[in-house]
Amino acid sequence: MPQFKLDGLILKIPRKCMNDNIRVAMDRGGYEKNESQALKRHLKPGDRVLDLGGGAGFVALQAARIVGAENVTAVEASADMFKAIGANAVKNGFAEMQVVQGAVVPDGFTDDTVTFEVLPGFWASSISEGGEKTRKASKLVTVPALKFGDLQRRAQPTVISMDIEGAELDLASCAWWPETRIVIMEIHPERYGSLALRQLIKDMFSNGFGWMPWGTRGSVLVFERLDEAPT
């Protein structure tokens, strides 16, 4: 199993979940760099972190360094990467970190499972649109559907980080945990277009969040709670 050392953390990734782009990003230190930098800027002791789309666990492990592993919950849909996050947490001394397998869905989602499209490069895997394959070399699997509200009640996060390959669009209009003060969100306008991105930002504003320039970089946006959560 390939192993990498990134910012002092050891990350093991199943070979079948790797591709050349991931390897280059790991070797050059660019993997989840913007998310990690934003997290370091805004996270402080006492925070509770919910990391959606945990990947190899890098962001969640960075958070565990600051707030303690017991205050971090990582969610990952891929069964292979779910296991990898757990193993990486133990290997780096953060065994108390909570790791949950499943794909996050809006609160109005009615099924217990959802179809997930798995690619050889794990970071591009996502909920399947229409339950069908849309990309070459992918495969469809059924994973638990985890409602956003239930996850928030479980983790009670003050900080939420998400890299969920387009699913952020549907979460922006959901109810957000009232104690959440910072949201670090990787956006994917190539999947849903500029008009939908505008609606996402409007939904975040409607939920009491404003755009935070410090930490926002590239496709990673940081939102800060400015108003009380809507009741």
Residue pairs with C-beta under 8 A, 6 or more apart in sequence:
1 12
1 13
1 14
1 15
2 12
2 13
2 15
2 18
2 23
3 10
3 11
3 12
3 13
4 10
4 11
4 12
4 13
4 26
4 27
5 11
6 26
6 29
6 31
6 58
7 29
7 36
7 62
9 58
9 61
9 62
9 88
9 92
10 88
10 91
10 92
11 26
11 56
11 57
11 58
11 88
12 56
12 84
12 87
12 88
12 91
13 22
13 26
13 56
13 81
13 84
13 122
14 80
14 81
14 83
14 84
16 80
16 120
17 78
17 80
17 81
17 84
17 120
17 121
17 122
18 120
18 121
18 122
19 120
19 121
21 121
22 31
22 121
22 122
22 123
24 30
25 31
31 56
31 58
32 55
32 58
32 59
32 163
34 186
34 217
34 218
34 219
34 220
35 59
35 161
35 163
35 184
35 186
35 220
36 58
36 59
36 62
37 215
37 217
38 184
38 215
38 216
38 217
38 220
38 222
39 49
39 59
39 62
39 63
39 159
39 161
39 184
40 62
40 66
41 214
41 215
42 159
42 182
42 184
42 212
42 214
42 215
42 222
43 49
43 63
43 66
43 67
43 159
43 182
44 66
44 67
45 66
45 67
46 67
46 158
47 63
47 66
47 67
47 71
47 158
47 159
48 67
48 71
48 72
48 73
48 155
48 156
48 157
48 158
48 159
49 60
49 63
49 67
49 71
49 72
49 73
49 155
49 157
49 158
49 159
49 160
49 161
50 73
50 75
50 151
50 152
50 155
50 157
50 159
50 160
50 161
51 59
51 60
51 63
51 72
51 73
51 74
51 75
51 160
51 161
51 162
52 75
52 104
52 151
52 160
52 161
52 162
52 163
52 164
53 75
53 76
53 77
53 104
53 162
53 163
53 164
53 165
54 60
54 74
54 75
54 76
54 81
54 82
54 85
54 99
55 76
55 81
55 85
55 122
55 123
55 163
56 81
56 84
56 85
56 88
56 122
57 74
57 84
57 85
57 88
57 89
57 99
59 161
59 163
60 72
60 73
60 74
60 85
60 89
60 97
61 88
61 89
61 92
61 94
61 97
63 71
63 72
63 159
63 161
64 71
64 72
64 89
64 92
64 94
64 97
68 96
69 89
69 94
69 95
69 96
69 97
70 96
70 97
72 94
72 97
72 98
73 97
73 98
73 99
73 100
73 151
73 154
73 155
73 157
74 85
74 89
74 97
74 98
74 99
74 100
75 99
75 100
75 101
75 102
75 104
75 146
75 151
76 82
76 85
76 99
76 100
76 101
77 101
77 102
77 103
77 116
77 125
77 127
77 143
78 116
78 118
78 122
78 125
78 143
79 101
79 141
79 143
80 122
81 122
82 99
82 100
82 101
85 99
86 99
89 95
89 97
89 99
98 155
100 146
100 151
101 143
101 144
102 143
102 144
102 145
102 146
103 114
103 116
103 127
103 143
103 144
103 145
103 146
103 164
103 167
104 146
104 147
104 148
104 151
104 162
104 164
104 167
104 171
105 114
105 127
105 145
105 146
105 147
105 148
105 167
105 170
106 147
106 148
106 170
106 171
106 173
106 174
107 147
107 148
107 149
107 174
107 175
109 145
109 147
111 145
112 144
112 145
113 142
113 143
113 144
113 145
114 127
114 128
114 142
114 143
114 144
114 145
115 127
115 128
115 131
115 140
115 141
115 142
116 125
116 126
116 127
116 128
116 140
116 141
116 142
116 143
117 125
117 126
117 127
117 128
117 133
117 134
117 135
117 138
117 139
117 140
118 125
118 138
118 139
118 140
118 141
119 125
119 135
119 137
119 138
120 137
123 163
124 135
124 165
125 138
125 165
126 164
126 165
126 166
126 167
126 191
127 165
127 166
127 167
128 134
128 140
131 140
132 140
133 139
133 140
148 171
148 174
149 174
149 175
152 160
152 176
152 177
152 180
153 177
156 177
156 179
157 177
157 179
157 180
158 179
158 180
158 181
158 182
159 180
159 181
159 182
159 183
159 184
160 176
160 177
160 180
160 182
160 183
160 184
161 183
161 184
161 185
162 168
162 171
162 183
162 184
162 185
162 186
163 186
164 171
165 188
165 191
166 188
166 191
166 192
168 185
168 186
168 187
168 188
168 200
169 192
169 196
169 199
169 200
172 199
172 200
172 201
172 203
172 204
172 207
173 203
173 206
173 207
175 207
175 229
175 230
176 183
176 207
176 208
176 209
176 229
177 229
178 228
178 229
180 225
180 229
181 224
181 225
182 212
182 222
182 223
182 224
182 225
183 204
183 209
183 222
183 223
184 215
184 220
184 221
184 222
185 220
185 221
185 222
185 223
186 219
186 220
186 221
187 197
187 200
187 219
187 220
187 221
188 219
189 196
189 197
201 211
204 223
206 230
207 229
207 230
208 225
208 226
208 227
208 228
208 229
208 230
209 223
209 224
209 225
209 226
210 223
210 224
210 226
211 221
211 222
211 223
211 224
212 222
212 223
212 224
213 222
214 222
215 222
216 222
